Amino acid sequence: MSIYREFCTETVDASGRLADIDFHYPSDFNFGYDVVDRIADETPSKRAMVWCNTENEEHIFSFDDIRRMSNRTANVLKAAGIKRGDKVMVCLKRHYEYWFTAVALHKIGAVLIPVTHMLTAEDFIYRLQVSEAKAIIATPLNKVPKHILEAVKGGDFRVILWTVQKDIDGFRNLTREIEEAPDELARIETKATDPMVMYFTSGTTGYPKGVIHDFTYPLGHIVTAVYWQQAEEDGLHFTVSETGWAKASWGKIYGQWLAGCAVMVFDFDNFDPRQLATVINKYGVTSFCAPPTIYRYLVKKGVPAMPSLRHTSTAGEYLNPEIFRLFKEKTGLELHEGYGQTESTLLAGNFKGMQAVDGSMGVPSPQYRIALQDADGSTPAHGEVGEIVVLPDKHGNKPIGIFSGYLGNDELYREAWRGGVYHTGDSAWMDENGSLWFNGRFDDIIKSGGFRIGPGEIENILIAHPAVLECSVIGVPDTLRGQAIKAIIELNDGYEPDHKLDKEIKDFCNSRLAEYKWIRTIEFVDSMPKTISGKIRKAEQRQQQ
């Protein structure tokens, strides 16, 4: 039986669909001891992680391996002075040392701060300033050590620096120190309410915010893994994300191990759809989760056969129904869209026991009390757009899985919880079947001729045109309408921008849209401005108009 059932009580209907879930856990719940070590005690040889890279290296780790290696890592960190409450920045890409380090930090009670390897020296300076991290554990690749040393010198930070696998000047070699450390660790006192992990949001405006989750956060991902990704006991789940992003917490460790499912980790730099399919087929991956961009490339470039896959899911950006349709046509698998934020776990999804609805981000998760609200706090009419908000749980408390604060900004946290509910800042509408349909961020909504228009509605049509690889729809100033609709398009290989193609794409889209949603202008670009997590910077595009 999966260990997650010791920490919750589920109510499931005849179709296997989750109707309700209640959590129960000790006041000192710690994922490292109560999940990883517990599984290692009961089934030490149980597979926890399958790891490979583009150099054909391969490692298969059992839960006993993870226990021993995390204990050794914890002992190295303790000996260096890292203790409960200290913050440690971890920039390890998809290296297997990430899993040793994350579990070790949880056991110590230190705060894990995962960051992407794509950060510049300036990015590291900002994160070190606001987090006051005591240490950084980094990959030796992609000039990351160089950027970190520049940041430490530029900001005059006193911080312990480790890297893995290689000796790098200015860094201690964590791999060597782990090999020499003892693998026994006495349990260290922590509380479920302690800060456990902090993610910096990518954001489209302003500086990134530090989003803090406490030690109950892993439990918030039970629904994510079991009922959305459908990770199976003794299965193998593959989420593509790099460990610097919250999506790694969604799909590469917590919910999957709670469900008794191993995680597949492929350490790569450059996305190649056929390479991913090769990994899936070689190791028999049973469930797969990736952002729509990955599926879009798979569909556009050709989807290889992947017979071991039994379930696919997607989140992170809007999924176009055309991609849903084409992927299902080629594989027989439905893409189960989901929705959530760095500040939360999965808030809505196309769950186990229900047919996936193409283009819909699914129904509200039974884990949360989700509502739609107008600006004045009232409920919009059925089918009308409102902001997605999260209410306190049925006991009046912050729900499991919702963040516990913004680093150093209590005022911003209070603003997010104004009116007694958590405001996501995302808008959606609900259909008669209870499915939610994403409309856009409030700052992305276009107001044209008195109409409120979500860019996703139009991007959904645009992406179906064979010439369009990526697109972004924004509102631009217009004396007649207030705002006119502009499409910014990156073309597929084999297409060149010209007046004829401009007209063809407009005709293709406008013939499928209500007149008030018509595209008025098109700009062809070589690439889209994006956040380092891959989201298109619409704010930057608007500023350039």
N, C-alpha and C positions, 0 to 999 in steps of 0.2 A: 504494500500500500504506500502511495506517495506520502512523504513526510508533511506536505502542506496541510493535510487534513487534521493534523494535530493543532493547527493554529486558526482554524476557521470551521464554521458549520455552514454547509451549502444546502439550499433548497433548489432542486432540479425538477423540471417537468418531464413528461413522458418522452419528449423528443430529445432529451439531453440538454435542453436549454436552461441556463442558470436563471432562476427567478429571484433569489435573494442570497446574501452571504453575510455572516456575522463573524467578526474576528475575536479571538481570545489568545492571549500570549502573556508570558511572565513579564514583570516590570523590568527585568534585566535582559530582555530578549536581545540576542546578538546573533546575527546570521552566521558569523564565523564559527561559533561554538555550537549553537543550537540547530544548525542545518548542516554545514559542511562536516564538522567533527562528528555529529550524531550519525550521519549517513556512513562516514568512514568507520565508526565503531561497529555498526550493524552489518554493513556490506562493504568491507574495505576494498574489494576488487571491482566494485561497480564503476563503470566508465563515467567520467565527469566531462572530459574534454578531448576532442580530436583536433590536433593542430598540424597544419602544414604550411609551407610557403612556396614561393615561385622558384626557389633553388632546390626543390624536391626533398627538403627536409621534412621529417614527420615525427610527431610525438603523440602518444596516447596516454593520457593521465587518468588514473583512478582517483576516487575520492580520498583514499589513503595517501596518494601522492600529493594531492592538494593540501591535505591536513599537514603533512610533514613539511612540505616546502613553504607553506604559509607560516608555520611555527618558526622555521629557520629564519624566514624574512623578518618576522616579528622580533625575534631575538637580536638580529642585526640592528633593526631600527631602535629598539629599546636601549641597546648598548651605546648608540649614538646620541641618546637623550630624548628621543621622540616619545611623547607620553600622551595620555588621554587629553583630548581637547586640542592638541596641536594640529596644525593644518599642513598637509603634505601634497604638493602638486605632482601629478603623475602624467607623464607624456610618453607613453609606451606603444603607440600605434596599436598593432594587433599582436605584439610579441607575447608569448605565453607567460612571461614574467608579470604581466599586468594582473593575472588572476592570483598569483602568489601574493603580490603586493596589496591588492584590494582587500583580500581576506585577512592578510596580516594587519593592515591598518584598522579593519573592523575589530579584530581581536584586541588590539591595543586600546581602542577607543579614540584613535586619532581621526581627523576629518580628511577623507579622500577627496582630492580636487582633480578630476580627470580633465586634461586639456588636449587639444589636437596638436599634431606635429606640424601643422601649417602655420603656427604662430610666428610672427616676426619678433625681433628684439623688443620693439616698442610694445607689442602685445604682452610679452612676458613682464615688462616693467610695470605696466598697468595692473596686471594680475597679482604681481608680488606686492605692489603698494597697497592694494585694497584688501588682500587676503592675509598679509603678514605671515606667509607660509614659512615654516621652519626648514623645509627641505624640498628638493626637486629630484625626482627619479625619471630619467629620460632615455629615450632611444639614442644610440650613437649615430643614427642615420639622418639624411635629409638636412644637414647643416643645423640640426637642433642644438647640439652642444655649443656651436659657435654663437647662435642667437642667445642662448641662455647666458653664456659668459659675457657677451656684450651687455645684456640686461643687468646682470649682477654688478658689473663694473660701472655701468652708466647710472644705476640707482644706488650704488654703494650699499647693497643688501648683504646681510650676514645670514647666509643660508647654506645648508649642507647639500652638496651636489653628488648624486650617484648617476652612473649610466650602467648599461648591461652589456654583457657579451664581450665588449672590447675595452681596452685601456685607452682612456682619453685624458689628455692633460687637463688638470683642474677638476677632475671627477674621480670619485671612488668607484671601484668596480663592484657593483652589487652582486653580480653573478658569482664572483670569487668569494665574497664574504658570506653569501648564502651557503656555498659548498662547505665552508669551514664552521658554520654555526650549528649548535645543537638543535635537534628536532622535537624536543619536549618543551611545552609551554604551559605553565599554570594559568588557570583562568584569571583574567584581569577584570575588575569590577567596571561595568558600564551600565547605563540606564537606557531603556527604550526611548526616552525623550531626549537623549543626547543627540547633538548633530553628528551625522554619519558620513554624508556625502554632500558636496557642493558643486553645482555645475554653473558655469558662466553661459548665459543665454547668448545666442549669436546676435539677435536683434536686427532690425532694419534701420533703426535710428538710435542715436546716442551711444553711450558706452555700455558694454555688456553688464548685466546684473548678476550678482552671485545668488543663486537659488539654493537654499539649504533644505535638506531632507533629514529627518531623524531615523533612528534605528528600526522603526516600523516600516520604512519605505519598501524593503524587499517583499513584505507581506502584501503590499499594495499591488504587486505584480503577479500575484497568483492568477487573477482573472485575465491579465494580459497574456500569460503563457498558456494556461489550461483551456480557456474558453474562446480566445481570439486566435492566437497563433496555433492552438491545438497541439502543443508540445506533448509528446506521449511518454509514459513510463518506459524507460529503456530505449526510447527513440533517439534521434539525432537532429537537433534544431540548428538552423543556420540563419543568423541575422547578419547582414553584410556590414553594418556600421563599424567605423573605427571607434576605439575605446574612449576617445576624447569627447564623445557626444552622449547625451542622455539616452539615445536609442540603444546604446550598448547595454545600459542597465535594463532596458525593456526586453532585450533579446539575447544577451550573451552570458547571463550569470544567474540572476536572482530567481525569477519565476520559473525558469527552466530547471534549475537544480532543486527547487522546492517541489516541482512536479516529477522529479526522478528522471529527467531527460538530460542526456549529454548535450554539450554545445559544440558545434563545428566552428573552427576558427581558421580562416584562410588569410595568411599574412601577405598582402599584396599592395602595390602602389597604384598601378594603372588598371582601370576597369576594362576587362575583356569578357563579354558575355559567354563566349565559348569556354573560357578558362573556368568561370564560375560553374558552368554546366558540367565540365569535366570533374571538378571537385565533388559536386552533388552526386554524380553517378559513381565515382570511384569509392566514396565512403558510404553511400546509401543514405543520404540525407532524407529525412522523412517530412520535415516541415521547413519552410523557407520564408523569410521576411525581408523585404527591401523597399526602398522608396520608389514611387512611381517612375522616377527617372530611369532606374535600372530596368524595370519592365518595359518602358518605352523603347530603350535601346535594344532589348531582347527582341521585341516585336519588329522594330524597324530593320534590325540586322539579321534576323532569323533565329527562331527558338529551336535549339536542339532537343531531341527526346530526353526526358528525365524521368524514367519509369519508377524510381523509388519514391518520388515526391507524392505525398498524399494531401498536402495542404499548403496554400500560399496566402500570404497576407501582405498588406502595404499600408504605410502611413508616412507622414512628414510633409506632404503637399497634396494638392488636389489630384485625384485620380480621374482621368478622362474616361467616360464610358467607352469610347472607341478602343482604348488600350485594353480595357476589361474584356470587351467582345473579342478582339483579335487574339489575346492571350488564351482565353478559354477555347477559342476555335482551334488553336494550334496545340494546346496541351490537354484540354478537357477539364482543366482546373479553374475554379472561380477565384478571383482575387478578392480577398476579404479585407475591405478597407477599414481602418480604425482611425481614431482621433484622440489626441491628448497633447499635453504640453510638457516642457521641461519642469514646470511647476506641479505636475500631476503625474499619475499613471494613466492608463487608458480610460478615457471618459466616455467614449462611445465606440461601437464596433459592430461589424457583421459577425455575430457570434456562432459558436457551435450550436447546432440544433435549428438553425434558421438558414434559409436560402439567401446568399449574398445578393444585395441589390446594387446593380452597377451604377456608379456615380454617387451613391449615398455613403456617408461615413458610418451608417448603421444606426442602431438604437442606443439610447443611454445605457451605460453599464449599470447593472443591479448593485454594484458596489457604491454608487453615488446617487444622490438626489439631484438630478439635472433639471434645469428649467430654462426657458427663454424669457427675456425681459426687455421691455422698452426702456428708453432713457430715464423715464420717471419711475421705473420699478414695476410698472404694470405688465400684465401678460399680453403679448400681441395676439391679434385675432388669428384663428387657425389658418395656416398657410402663409402667414406674414412673417417677415424677417425680424428677429430679435437677437439680443446678445446671449450667448451661452453662459450661464452662471451655475455655480455649484453651491447648494445649500448645505448647512451643517447636517451631520448625520442624525438619525432618529433620536439620539440621546442629546442632541444640541452641541456636539463637539466637532472639531475639525476632523474631517474624514481621513481614514488611513489612506496614504498615498498622496495627499495634498501637502505641498511644501510648508515648512514651519517658519520661514522668514526669508527676507532679502538681506544679504550681508551688509551690515552697517547702515541700513535704511529702513527703520521701523515705520517711518511716515509712508513710504511707498507700499509697504506691506499692509498698513491700515487702509490705504487707498484701494488696494486690490480687494480688500474685504469690506468695503463700504456697504452700508445697508444690510450688514449681517450675512452677505453671500460673497463667494469668491467670483470676481469678474474676470473672465478669460480674455476679453477684448476681441473675441471672434464672434462673427454673426452667422446665423443659420436659420432655416425654417424647417418645420416638421410637417410631414405629409399625413394623410388619414390613417396610415398603418403604423405611425409612430417612428418612422425613420427620419433621421436628421440629414439635411442637405446643406453642405457648407456654402456660405455666401461670400465670405472674405473677412479680412481684418477690417475694423471700422475705418482705419485710416486709408484703406485701399478702395473703399466703396466710391463709385463714380456717381455724381449727381448731374444728370443731363436732361434738360427740358422738364424739370420737375420730377423726374424718375430717379429712384435709387437703383443702381445697377452693380451687381457683383461681377468683378472681372472674370471669375471662374466660369460664369455662364458662357462667355464669349470665347475664352481660351479653350473650352470644351469643344467648340465647333472648329476653331482654328487648327487644333492639333490633328484633326482628322484629314486635313489636306496633305497629300503626299509630299509636298515641297517643304512642309514645316517641321523642323526638328525640335525647336523650342520657341516658346512665345510668351509674351507678357502684354497684358492689356491695361492701359492707364487712362485717366481722364486728363485732358489738356484744356487750357483756357479757350473759351469760345464765346464771342459776343452775343450770338443768337441763343445758344443753349446753356450758357454758364460753363459747361464742360462738354467737349466733344470726345468721342472714343477713338483712341489711337492704339494700333497694334504694333508691337515691336517684335520682329521675327528674325530668328536665326535659321537659315535654310539648310535643308538636307544636302548631302553630296549630289552633284549632278544638276543643281539648279543655280541659276544666276539671276540677281535682281534686275528687273527692267520694268518698264511701264506695263507691258503685256501681263507679266506675272502679278504685278500689283493689282491690276483689274481682275484677273482671274481669281485671286484669293478673296478679294472683296466680294465679288459676285457669288463665289462658293459659300462664304459665310453669311452675307446679308440676305441671301435667298432662304436661309434657314433660321433667321433671327427676326424678332419683332422689330418694326422700323425704329423704335426709340433706342434699340441696342445696336444699330448699324455702325460698322466701322467706317470712320470718315477718312482717316489717314493711316498709312503704313510706313514704318521705317525698317529697313533691312540692316541688320548688324552682323558683325563677325562673331560676336560673343555677348553674353549677358553679364552685367555686373552682378556678382553674387556675394553673399556672406560666406565665411569660411566653412559653413556647414552646407553650402550648396543652394541656399534659397535666393531667389532673384530679389535684388534690392529695388523694389518698386519706388521707394522714396527717392533714391538717387536718380532713377529714370525720370521721375516727375520734376526733379530740380533742374534737369538738363533741358527741359522744354522752354 
